[in-house]
Amino acid sequence: MNYQHIFDQAIERLHEEGRYRVFIDILRNKGAFPNARCFAGHNGPKPITVWCSNDYLAMGQHPKVIEAMEEALHDVGAGSGGTRNIGGNTHYHVELEHELADLHGKEGALLFTSGYVSNDATLSTLAKLLPGCVIFSDELNHASMIAGIRNSGCDKRVFRHNDLDHLEQLLAAEDRDAPKLIAFESVYSMDGDVAPVHAICDLAEKYNALTYVDEVHAVGMYGKRGGGITERDEAAHRIDIIEGTLGKAFGVMGGYIAADKKIIDCIRSYAPGFIFTTSLSPVLVAGVLASVKHLKASSEERDAQQLAAARLKALMAEANLPVMDSTTHIVPLMVGDPVRAKKISDILLAEYGVYVQPINFPTVPRGTERLRFTPGPAHSEEMMRELVAALVEIWDRLDLELRQAA
């Protein structure tokens, strides 16, 4: 068996399909985001502008967050000391879970090391605790949700994206007394569209199903206090489990769920992904705690980000660039080919100092490859106009199709 040859072939397939991923070597400039320094292929760092960060509100740069992390570092040290059960439970963890439960109007919350782990651990554990459970999953759910459903070993039914009629058909076909769970996202980050939360909850009540919503691209971003789409749409009380991340709008790292105390206690007690993992560093937790508290009280960052996203969409549309329809803060620009998407990204970085990563399969379906822009509060209109001008020049250079003018 030639193992090396097998590995070589696996990587070569990615190159041939134009899907080989390259991680850019950069450093962000504290207090000056979206400005950063790129070290790839240069003699020393080159100034760049970051357009694809999931730190949507630049809270990873906020003085309150940095100060809180510095204070925690000098107060308790760097690491947590172990799992939550063995030395890794600190007052920071307890206080943050209280704040997150309050954010979503739930009895409790539970921290994980990432949003991926919170989805995987919760969905797989929850379904195992419900004998004969059937999970109904939106076809565009994140890979972490798919992994959790697969790891649960339970039956699953995949419904067409945001298709309520299809979801009801699947629900109606099951035994009414069988445990059911509907799993979906609030904001789908690749297309930038939103789930019909209340309508899904109506079906859940009609067919006696639990509801699980992934709010990772919405927490901090929507609602008066940053509780996400479920807060904005006044639907949080109808959702059984709300899952979120601490690494996007909150600007640091980690994941969590919020639910009633019984569900939280079950996941805490049964989920291997929680039980056997070293807890988040209290330094990170302290930073998140400051971020959550700030965004509960301040809408300034959210409002500025929404204005920036709307402005960039408008400028791209005026230039007839193929910007996809999006009702959220996500600005996807359709390319439709992995090789061309990578080429555009490379030119932007090398010639214009613009950093945006191509999004390819399996993150999006084949033939829908795109560039995904996430303008933030600090992206100025001048930056946007320079970006759009660069994109127009590259589209012309590569003879790519523009949208038909209205």
Buried (B, 14 or more C-beta within 10 A) or exposed (E): EEEEEEEEEEEEEEEEEBBBEEEBEBEBBEEEBBBBBBEBEEEEBBEBBBBBBBBBBBBBBBEBBBEBBEBBBEEBEEBBBEBBEEEBBBEBBEBBBEBBBBBBBBEBBBBBBBBBBBBBBBBBBBBBBBEEBBBBBBEBBBEBBBBBBBBBEBBBBBBEBBBBEBBBEBBEEBEEEBBBBBBBBBBBBBBBBBBBBEBBBBBBEEBEBBBBBBBBBBBBBBBEBBBBBBBBBEBBEBBBBBBBBBBBBBBBBBBBBBBEEEBBEBBBEBBEBBBEBBBBBBBBBBBBBBBBBBBBEBBEBBEBBBEBBBBBBEBBBEBBBBBBEBEBBBBBBBBBBBBBBBBBBEBBBBEBBBBBBBBBBEBBEEEBBBBBBBBBBBBEEEBBBBBBEBBBEBBEEEEBEEEEEE
